[in-house]
């Protein structure tokens, strides 16, 4: 999946109900209430935080390309797709951004430093400039290397074999896997830059970046489900155990202890709107969550019914039909995974 296809996939999902800039915030992993709720509303989990360092220019260049191809109609207020874009079938993707939330980069940084270290020690070259300068990654990797006796030729051979076998099972394009491996450095060999990879594969550098993330997500899925002892050790702290953000989990804990929304905001010294965002996130991710504390059955059903009738998730449109409902109540009702209180 190329970067433009990722942008188009998001735009098709929101179906004209968000601004042109909304996919940019989603791809970068912005943890605003709007972005988080859109993930649940429109099923955008695969694309969240897949490129946290996405440059705004790269995104705007993508918008220009989509417009030049006649797929995107220029509009300052909302995403407007041409019928050809709506009819266009996009490739499937192994991207799983909501699950990994950028942590796949930490996994690859660890792997890169391990491979570089093993490669140099195999050649009895013990002094080299590490490819990863992050001190936390360096410290973690140093501890890991000593745990596995990395100087042993047998361990080095098994580590290499586990990489080859597990990556072969990853359900993604072979080109994506090649891009990922070409980023690794070893004794006398430097990993290729994004520009070098783009020239090699006749694509854009941004396409190389999204391809590498897709390969990592597909590979991590394999490593989670099978036994590769040397590699699974690298998953420490990588996989999100909860679907909730850390801040939402703290709010959930207080709510389960009997505190009200306003009390939680006061205890945590956060804005009421921020705590409301947390409850919307809870409603999206917990099938057992009940909005009964915030609205009665009749209002809940009315919000859901009007949204369905109007075929919209636009809060303002629903508010016009239900002026007595607060925006928070509308957001919460739309986010609830169950069909009733």
N, C-alpha and C positions, 0 to 999 in steps of 0.2 A: 504494500500500500504506500503510495507516494504521499508527500505532505499535502498537496492540493486535494487529494482524495480524503484525507483525514478531515480537512476543513469542510469539504463538501458533505461528508457523512454527518458531521455535527449540524450543519445548516439544514440538511434534509430532515433531520430528526426534530429540530425545533419548529419547522414548518412555518416560517415567517413570523414567529411570535417573539423573537428577540432581535437585538441590534446586531449589526455586522461585527462589532467588536466582541460580542459575547463568546465566540469560539476561542478567541485569543486568550481570554482570561481562564477559560476551562483548560486549554492545552498547557498553560503555564502553571495550573494548579492553584489558582487564587481561592482562598478559603472564605470567601464572602458568602453571606446567606443566600444571595441570588444564585451564585455559581453552584453551591452545594445542593440547593433545592432543584436546580435544573438537571442535575445528574439523575435524581430520582424521577422527576417529572417526565423526562424525555429519554431515559435509559442510556445516558451518556457515560456510564462507568468506564468503558474501555479507554477513553481519551483523556481522562483527568490526569493532569501533571505529567504527561508523557514527554514534554520538553519544558522543564522549569526555567531554563535560561533562554527561551525563545526570544529572539530579537524582534521588536515591533516592525522593523523594516522587512524582515523575512515574511512576516504575516501579511503586511500590506502588499508585498510583491505577489503573494499567492492570490489575494483578492483581485489584483489587477489581471493576473493570468486567467482567473475564472471569468472575469468580465470580458476579457478579450476573446475567450472561447464561446461567448454567448451563453454561458451557464448561469451567470449571476447578473441580475439587473441592478444597476446603480440605484441606491436608495439610502438617504441619510437616516431614516427613522427605523427601518427594520430590514431583515434579510428577505430579499425577493428573488426567488429562483425561477429561471426560465423552465418551461415545460420539459425541455431536453434534459435538464439537470434532474428534474423529478423522475423522469423515465430512465435515467442512467443507472445501470446496475453496477454497484461498487464491489470490489473484491472483499472477501472476508479477511479478518485480521486477528492475530493472536494477542493484540494489545489488551492489557488489563491494568490500566492506570490506577483505578481506585484501589485495587488490591496492593499494589507495590508503592504507589505515591512517590516515585522518584528514588526509592531505595535500591532499585536495580543498579543504579550508578555506583552505589557503595559496594555492592557485590562485585561489580566489574573492576572497581578500583582495587579491591582486595586481590582478585584473581590476577590482575595485571602485575601487581607487585610480587605476588608469589611466583608467577611464571618467569618474570625477569630475574628474580633471585635464584631460582632453581637453575635457570639457563646459564647464568654466570658462574655459579658454583660448580656446575657440571664441567666447565672449562677451567676450573681452579682460578677463577677471576673473582676475587672477593671484595674488590673496591669498585663501585660504580655509582652513578647518579640515579637515584630512584625516579621512576616515571611518575610516581604519585608523591606529591609534596605534603598532602594533608597529614598532619601529625597524628590525628586520631586513627586514621587508616594505617599509618605506619606502625603505630603502637600495637594495634590489634593484630596486624599481619605478623609482626615479630613474635608475638606470643603464640600465634597459631603455628608458625613454622617450627618453633622449638617443640611444640606438642607432637608434631607428626614426624620428627626426625628427618627434616627435609634434605639433609646431606646424603641420606641413603640412596644409592642408585635404584634400589628396588622401589622405594617410596616414590621417587621421581618418575619411574616407569609406570607405576600404577596410577599416579596422578594424571599423567598424559593420557593414558588409556581411558580413564574415567571421563575425561573431557571429550575425547573422540566418540565414545560410545553414547554418552548421554546427549551430546549435541546432535548426533545423527538422528536421535529420536524426536527432537523438537519439531513441532508441526508448524514450520514456516519455510519460506523459500530458501533454497540453497544459497542464493546470492546474499540473503540477509546474514546467513551464518558466515559466509566468506568475509563479509564486511566486518563482522564482529571480531573474527580471528585476525584479520589484517590490522586491527587496532593494537594488538599485543606487541610488546617489545621483548627482545631477548639479547643474548650475547652477540654484539656486533650487528644487530638488526633492530631498527626503530620501527615502531608502528606507523602506519600511514595516516596522514592527516585527512580531514574531511574533504578538503579540496582535491587531494590526490585520489581518494576513492571516487569522488564525483567524476573526475576525468577518466578514470579507469572504466567506470560503468556507464559513462555518458548520461549522467543525471545531475541533478542539483545537489549541492552539499547538504541542504536541509532534508533532502530525500534520504541521504546516507544516514543522517542522524535518526530519523524516524524508523528506518530499516533496522538499525542497531538496537533500538529500544524494543522493536517487535521481536527480534531474535532473542533478546534477553528475557522477555516475558514468556516466550514459548519454551525457552530452556529452563527457566526457573520452575515452570509448571512440571516439567519432567523430573527435575531434581527433588521437588517436594513429594512426588508420588512414588519414587523408587529409591533403592538403596545404593548410594554412591558415597560411602563413608567420608572420603577425603573432601569431596565437594559439598556435601550437605553441611559440613562444618562451617562453610562460608555463608550459610543462610542465617546465621545468628543475628537477630534484630532486623532482618530484611523483610520478612513477610508480616503484613498487618494482621494481628490476631482478632481485631475488632473492626467492624465496618464503620464505626464512629470515629470522628476526630478526637484527639485527646481532650480538648476542651469540652466537647459534647459529653464525653464519658464522665467528666467531673460533675457536670450538671445533672446527668442521669443518676449518679450516686446520691446526690442531695435530694432529688425528687423522690427517689425510692425510699428515702428516710423520712418523707412526709413534709418537706419544705415546699412552699408555694413558689410560683414563678418570681414574684416580687421579692420574696425572702432570699431566693437563690441569687438574684441580681445584687441584693444588698450584701449578702455574705461574700460573694465573689468580687464585689466592687466592679461590676461590669454593667454596661447599659442594658436596659430591659430588652431592647431590640436584639442584642447579641444573644441573650438567653432564649428569646423567641426563636432565633435561628437554630439554636440547639434542639429545641423541641420539634421543629420541622425536620431536622436531621434524624431525630429519634423516630418520628412517625414514618419516615422513609425506610428506615433500616430494621425496625423491630415490628414483626407481624403482630405481636401481642399488645402493642401500644394502643391505648384508648384515648381519644380526645374528649371524653366525657367531662373532664374537669374544666374544659375551656368552651364548650358549646353543648347545646342539647341535641337530641336526635333529629329534630325537625330541621334545624339550621344546617347540620352536617349533611343531611340528605338533599336539602335544597341546593347547597353549593355544588355537590357532586352532580346533581341532575342538570343544573344550568350549564356547568362546564361541558357536560356531555352533549347537551342540546346545541350549544353554540360552537362546539368543537374547538374549544380554546382553553389555554392555561393562563391567559392574560388576566392578571388580578383586577386591573381597572375595568375591564369589560364585565366581569362577574360582579364587581362592586356596584356598578350602575344598575344591575338587576336586583341586587340585595344591599341597599344602602345601609341597613342596620348591622350588617356583618362587618367586623373589623378586617383589615388586611391580614392580620395574623391568623384569624379564624379561617379565612379563605385559604391561605397558604397551608395551614395545618390540615384542613379537610382534603385538599388536593394531594397532600403528601402521604396520608394514611394508606397503608398497603391493603388493609381489610376493606370490605365493602360496607361495613356498618359498625356502629359503636357497640 
